[in-house]
């Protein structure tokens, strides 16, 4: 039976991943993003959206 059917191993090494799971939900490391990280994707998405809209209307 695999860990997928029994759940994650807690407080023991996992040979498939080579790390220990300390909490049931401890799967990925926590990522801390800086303030304003959303500005660039928002601007790029807005510009791309307007470009697609204008292309659909005028071309």
CORDA-V586086 format. One record per helix or strand. SS is the DSSP state (helix for helix, strand for strand). FROM is the first residue (numbers start at 1). LEN is the number of residues. If there is no record, write none. Layout:
ss/from/len
SS/FROM/LEN
SS/FROM/LEN
This chain:
ss/from/len
helix/3/4
strand/13/2
strand/19/2
helix/38/21
